[in-house]
């Protein structure tokens, strides 16, 4: 369960899903954590205890689906390995280099 309305790194959630824990995450627009939810069943409305309770109860009552999703969540965490993160940041740098070569004025600082 991840109830934060504001979160920029989401490390705890990523650690949990990497070992197959099915999360229940606040669907806050100010939280990066919600990106880890594979579907709506793992999201609850922020500050809504009834919705949170309903989502927790659903996962507890649906063991087979929870077990299936445990595997799906563990697989999804592989997208965030160090190796994949390095590949993604290299792509960002390559795009910035291309943009600079195509339009150097994009990178002029204000004086």
C-alpha positions in Angstrom: 0.0 0.0 0.0 1.4 3.4 -1.0 -0.8 6.2 0.2 1.5 9.3 -0.5 -0.2 12.1 -2.4 3.2 13.5 -3.4 6.1 11.3 -4.3 8.9 11.8 -6.8 11.0 8.7 -6.6 8.8 5.8 -5.7 11.7 3.6 -4.6 9.7 1.7 -1.9 7.0 0.7 -4.4 9.6 -0.4 -7.0 11.3 -2.5 -4.4 7.9 -4.1 -3.5 6.9 -4.9 -7.0 10.3 -6.3 -7.8 9.6 -9.2 -5.4 6.1 -9.7 -6.7 4.1 -7.7 -4.2 0.8 -6.4 -5.7 0.6 -2.7 -4.8 -2.3 -0.6 -4.0 -1.3 3.0 -4.9 -2.8 6.4 -4.4 -3.8 7.7 -7.9 -2.5 11.2 -7.2 -1.5 13.4 -10.1 1.5 14.6 -7.9 2.9 11.1 -7.4 5.3 9.3 -9.7 4.3 6.0 -8.0 1.1 5.6 -9.8 3.0 4.8 -13.0 3.8 1.4 -11.5 0.1 0.3 -11.4 -0.5 -2.2 -14.1 -4.3 -1.5 -14.0 -7.0 0.3 -12.1 -7.3 -2.5 -9.5 -4.1 -1.3 -8.0 -5.1 2.4 -7.8 -7.3 4.1 -5.3 -8.6 7.6 -5.1 -6.4 9.8 -2.8 -7.8 10.5 0.6 -10.6 8.0 0.1 -10.4 5.3 2.8 -13.5 3.5 1.4 -11.9 3.1 -2.0 -8.6 2.0 -0.4 -10.3 -0.5 1.7 -12.3 -1.9 -1.3 -9.1 -2.3 -3.3 -7.3 -4.1 -0.5 -10.3 -6.3 0.1 -10.5 -7.2 -3.6 -6.9 -8.3 -3.8 -7.4 -10.4 -0.6 -10.5 -12.0 -1.8 -9.2 -12.8 -5.3 -6.2 -15.1 -4.6 -5.8 -16.5 -8.1 -5.8 -13.1 -9.7 -3.4 -11.8 -7.1 -1.0 -14.6 -7.7 -1.1 -14.0 -11.5 -0.5 -10.3 -10.9 2.4 -11.0 -8.5 4.2 -12.5 -11.5 3.2 -9.6 -13.7 4.4 -7.0 -11.2 7.7 -8.8 -10.7 8.2 -8.9 -14.5 7.3 -5.2 -14.9 10.0 -4.2 -12.4 12.6 -5.5 -14.8 12.0 -2.3 -16.9 13.6 -0.4 -14.1 16.9 -2.3 -13.6 20.1 -0.3 -13.6 21.0 -1.6 -17.0 17.7 -0.5 -18.5 17.9 2.9 -16.7 21.3 3.5 -18.3 20.0 2.6 -21.7 17.1 5.1 -21.2 19.3 7.9 -20.0 21.7 7.4 -22.9 18.7 7.8 -25.3 17.9 11.1 -23.6 21.4 12.3 -24.1 21.5 11.1 -27.7 18.2 13.0 -28.4 19.7 16.2 -26.8 22.8 15.9 -29.0 20.6 15.5 -32.1 18.5 18.5 -31.1 21.6 20.6 -30.5 23.0 19.7 -33.9 19.7 20.4 -35.6 19.0 23.7 -33.7 21.9 25.0 -31.5 19.7 28.0 -30.5 17.6 25.7 -28.4 20.5 25.5 -25.9 21.4 29.2 -25.7 21.2 30.5 -22.1 19.5 33.8 -21.3 22.0 36.5 -20.6 
